[in-house]
Amino acid sequence: MKKNKEGLVSGITDSLRTVLNGLTVKQLNQIKKDDPGFNGVFKDLCVTYLQFNATFKDMRPAYYSQYLRFIALKTYLESLADSWGWTKERQGVFGSKIKTFETVRGLWDEDPTPDISKFGEVRVLEAEPIDFTKPDYKIWTNEDLIPETDLRGMSFLNAILLLIKKVEELSMETERQFIYPGLEFQQHLSKNPDTIPDNLKGGNRFYYPGSSFRDNEGGLSAPCSFSAGFFDCIRYFLDRSCGSVNRFIILEILKPEIV
């Protein structure tokens, strides 16, 4: 087995070899298929983990799971870029830099000024998504969950920050648990349109505050969908202001009933 591993990881640095030698041949073959030459997402993640985790050896299973998540995200992003009419080159750049953040506040703590050098950068919450196929969560919009909070007229970035504050207050007052869905939940709904609840229909635009990205002109954008008899994955530029058709999606984790 060692010989096979050496063959798969030849030509890379010793530090990356250390990481790869903790994985099975089957896992390595999958990585080789997804990331030829180990010069893309996989290499970037390895370098990040080696810099910040001295105990990386004990984290390899979780790391590989996150790697697969990132590859799935990049594949989804490329499909969106293709539907938006981007060139093959731009499709390939989209999602090449995926950054994770522990908190939703950290995710949105960013200068919204367009920056073309950041094109392709995607920011997501660190926690892996819940199993969206299980009915143990409820889908809310800001108008359903905090109807007293009017976000109209605010810049999108300020609206998201106020939304986070209000949801935090509600969580502390009621001990309810909320999460902020991102690109993965958008993908789930696009693949399962029959699961879209009525409060995500009606011709409004729905935003997923658990992810952000830089578009092909460097503008800070949020994943967005439009549902009015069909589901359309779009993006929205955060230098605009909220209007009457804009909604933000929040998920509430439902506690199991005590029998």
Beta strands, then each sheet from edge to edge (+ up, - down):
strand 1: 97-101
strand 2: 121-125
strand 3: 137-141
strand 4: 177-179
strand 5: 205-207
strand 6: 211-214
strand 7: 220-227
strand 8: 231-237
strand 9: 246-253
sheet 1: 1+ 2+ 6- 7+ 5- 9- 3+
sheet 2: 1+ 2+ 6- 7+ 8-
sheet 3: 1+ 2+ 6- 7+ 5- 9- 4+
end
